[in-house]
Amino acid sequence: MGVRQVVFFPFAGGSSQSFHDIVPWLGDELEPVFLDYPGHYFRQDEPLLSAVPEIARDAWNQVSRQLRPGYAMLGMSLGALVAFEFSALAGRHHLPPAALVAISAAAPGRAASRTGLAHLPEDEFVRALRARYPGEPSAVVTDPLVRDFVLPILRADIGAFEDYGTCEHGVIDVPILAIAGVHDGSVSYSDLLAWSAHSTEPVAVKRVAGGHFFLGESGAQVAGDMREWLDGLGLPSAKPSSAAEFWPRVEGSGR
């Protein structure tokens, strides 16, 4: 059986380093492919993007040349919406993903109800951000050493997320597994079920322990659920890969 690639799409303010809690649990059959959005982490000197479709096009330009047929995607929060747009773009380029795992994300059609943060004054923005998405990633904005650096990134990402809620959203031909934490007040069970309106393929829904940023406590479970779900889809085997093929590419790209 071949090794299936999994492309990771970070949450708002996140980066290629945001998935350290799940990667050790992927196993030998899943190969991580990381990316950073412009203005984030390895690409901090590049201008930030302000629209989900723009971020998806940039992601395609980053990783499309290394993708093999049968790859899957995992997107968290904003990243799930970017992955959704990426899927449509990849389909038009005749290299569609085999599956999408959407973590801590309301379906595209439900994003319109998550508005009102991006254009708030700074202190109000910080308070509202921490109230909606409690956890370490949003708490860093209270650290004066990182606040000035992180806030513009978060504001741009949240703005892209909120603007996406006003867009028309299509349908992809990709099975979806939608997962959220049981204590995530920003993503309801109905928000997860709503993903079924955006795919012609089966959509599975699951809730796990934790809040919006639940991978720290549920990373092993999510990785196991993802492997089991992918196996259950009966997808064709991915093209074989080897450590010698994969690791030089990752190390050479800094990802």
C-alpha positions in Angstrom: 0.0 0.0 0.0 1.3 3.4 -0.9 1.9 6.4 1.4 -0.9 9.0 1.2 0.1 12.6 1.4 -1.9 14.9 3.8 -1.7 18.7 3.1 -2.1 20.7 6.3 -3.8 24.1 6.1 -3.3 26.3 9.3 -5.8 28.2 11.3 -5.9 32.0 11.4 -2.5 33.2 12.7 -1.2 29.7 12.5 1.7 28.3 10.5 3.4 25.1 9.3 4.4 24.5 12.9 0.8 24.5 14.2 0.2 20.7 13.8 3.0 19.3 16.0 0.4 17.7 18.2 -1.0 15.5 15.5 1.9 14.7 13.2 3.6 12.2 15.5 0.4 10.1 15.4 0.0 10.0 11.6 1.8 6.7 11.2 3.9 5.4 8.3 1.0 5.5 5.8 0.3 9.2 6.0 3.0 11.7 4.8 2.6 15.4 6.0 2.9 18.2 3.5 3.1 21.6 5.2 2.6 25.1 3.9 2.7 28.7 5.2 0.4 31.5 4.1 2.1 34.7 2.9 3.1 36.8 5.9 3.3 33.8 8.2 6.3 32.1 9.8 8.8 31.2 7.1 7.1 33.8 4.8 6.8 36.6 7.3 8.4 39.1 4.9 5.7 38.7 2.2 2.5 40.7 2.1 -0.5 39.2 3.9 -3.5 38.1 1.8 -7.0 39.3 2.6 -9.3 36.7 0.8 -9.7 33.0 1.2 -9.6 32.3 -2.6 -6.3 34.2 -2.8 -4.8 32.2 0.0 -5.9 29.0 -1.7 -4.3 30.0 -5.0 -1.1 30.8 -3.2 -1.2 27.4 -1.5 -1.7 25.7 -4.8 1.4 27.5 -6.2 3.3 26.3 -3.1 2.6 22.6 -3.1 0.9 21.5 -6.4 4.2 20.3 -8.0 4.9 17.9 -5.2 1.4 16.4 -4.9 0.6 12.9 -5.9 -2.8 11.5 -6.9 -4.7 10.3 -3.9 -3.6 13.0 -1.5 -5.8 14.2 1.4 -6.2 17.6 3.1 -6.6 18.6 6.7 -7.6 22.2 7.4 -8.2 23.8 10.8 -10.7 26.6 11.2 -9.8 29.2 8.5 -7.6 26.4 7.1 -10.7 24.3 6.4 -12.2 27.0 4.2 -8.8 27.5 2.4 -8.7 23.7 1.8 -12.3 23.8 0.5 -11.3 26.5 -2.1 -8.0 24.6 -2.8 -10.0 21.5 -3.6 -12.1 23.3 -6.2 -9.0 24.8 -7.7 -7.2 21.5 -7.7 -10.1 19.9 -9.5 -10.0 22.4 -12.3 -6.3 21.5 -12.7 -7.2 17.8 -12.8 -5.4 16.9 -9.5 -8.3 16.8 -7.0 -7.8 15.7 -3.5 -9.2 12.3 -2.4 -10.5 13.6 1.0 -10.9 16.6 3.2 -10.7 16.6 7.0 -12.2 19.9 8.3 -11.3 20.6 11.9 -12.9 23.2 14.2 -14.7 24.7 11.2 -18.3 25.6 10.4 -19.3 24.8 6.8 -18.7 27.6 4.2 -22.3 28.5 4.1 -22.3 29.1 7.9 -19.3 31.4 8.0 -21.5 34.5 7.6 -22.6 34.3 11.2 -19.0 34.6 12.5 -18.5 38.3 11.7 -17.7 41.5 13.5 -14.1 41.0 14.8 -11.7 42.0 12.0 -12.5 45.8 12.1 -12.8 46.3 15.8 -10.4 48.7 17.6 -7.3 46.8 18.9 -8.2 46.2 22.5 -11.8 45.2 21.5 -10.4 42.9 18.8 -8.2 41.1 21.3 -11.0 40.7 23.9 -13.4 39.4 21.2 -10.8 37.1 19.7 -10.1 35.5 23.1 -13.8 35.2 23.9 -14.6 33.4 20.7 -11.5 31.2 20.4 -10.2 30.6 24.0 -6.9 28.8 24.1 -3.2 29.4 23.8 -3.1 30.5 20.2 -5.5 33.4 20.8 -4.0 34.2 24.3 -0.6 35.1 22.8 -2.0 38.5 21.7 -1.8 39.6 25.3 2.0 39.1 25.4 3.5 42.5 24.6 6.6 40.9 23.1 4.5 39.3 20.3 1.4 41.4 20.1 2.6 43.9 17.6 3.8 41.2 15.3 0.8 38.8 15.7 -2.1 41.2 15.6 -1.8 42.3 11.9 -1.6 38.6 10.9 -4.6 37.7 13.0 -6.6 40.7 11.8 -5.9 39.9 8.1 -6.8 36.2 8.6 -9.9 36.9 10.5 -10.9 39.5 7.9 -10.5 36.9 5.2 -12.5 34.4 7.2 -15.4 36.9 7.8 -15.4 38.1 4.2 -15.7 34.6 3.0 -19.0 34.3 4.7 -20.5 36.8 2.2 -19.3 34.8 -0.9 -21.1 32.3 -3.0 -20.0 28.8 -2.1 -19.9 25.9 -4.5 -19.9 22.1 -4.1 -16.9 19.8 -4.3 -16.7 16.2 -5.3 -14.7 15.2 -2.2 -15.7 13.2 0.9 -15.4 15.2 4.1 -14.8 14.4 7.7 -15.8 17.4 9.9 -14.5 17.3 13.5 -15.0 19.8 16.3 -14.4 19.9 20.1 -17.4 19.4 22.3 -16.6 22.6 24.2 -16.0 24.7 21.1 -18.6 27.5 21.4 -17.8 28.8 17.9 -18.7 25.6 16.0 -21.9 23.8 16.7 -23.0 20.3 15.7 -25.3 21.8 13.1 -22.3 23.8 11.7 -20.6 20.4 11.1 -23.6 18.8 9.6 -23.9 21.7 7.2 -20.7 20.5 5.4 -23.0 18.0 3.7 -24.5 20.8 1.5 -21.0 21.4 0.1 -20.0 18.0 -1.2 -21.5 15.4 -3.6 -19.6 12.7 -1.6 -20.3 11.3 1.9 -19.8 13.7 4.8 -19.0 12.3 8.3 -19.3 14.3 11.5 -17.5 13.7 14.8 -17.0 15.6 18.1 -14.0 15.0 20.4 -12.8 16.2 23.8 -11.7 19.8 23.9 -12.4 23.3 22.6 -11.5 25.1 19.4 -7.8 24.2 19.7 -8.3 20.6 20.7 -5.3 18.9 19.0 -3.2 19.2 22.1 -5.4 16.8 24.0 -7.0 14.9 21.1 -4.3 14.8 18.5 -3.8 11.0 18.8 -7.5 10.4 18.5 -8.0 12.6 15.5 -5.1 11.0 13.7 -6.6 7.6 14.4 -10.1 8.7 13.4 -8.6 10.1 10.1 -6.8 6.9 9.3 -9.8 4.8 10.0 -12.1 7.1 8.0 -9.7 7.1 5.0 -9.5 3.3 5.1 -13.3 3.1 5.2 -13.7 5.2 2.1 -12.1 2.5 0.0 -9.9 5.0 -1.9 -7.3 3.7 -4.4 -3.9 3.3 -2.9 -1.7 6.3 -3.2 1.5 6.2 -5.2 4.3 4.5 -3.1 6.8 6.8 -1.5 9.9 6.5 0.6 11.6 8.4 3.4 14.5 9.1 1.0 12.1 10.8 -1.4 10.2 12.8 1.3 12.6 14.1 3.9 15.1 15.8 1.5 12.2 17.8 0.1 11.0 18.9 3.5 14.4 19.8 4.8 15.3 21.6 1.7 12.1 23.7 1.7 12.3 24.5 5.4 8.9 22.8 6.0 
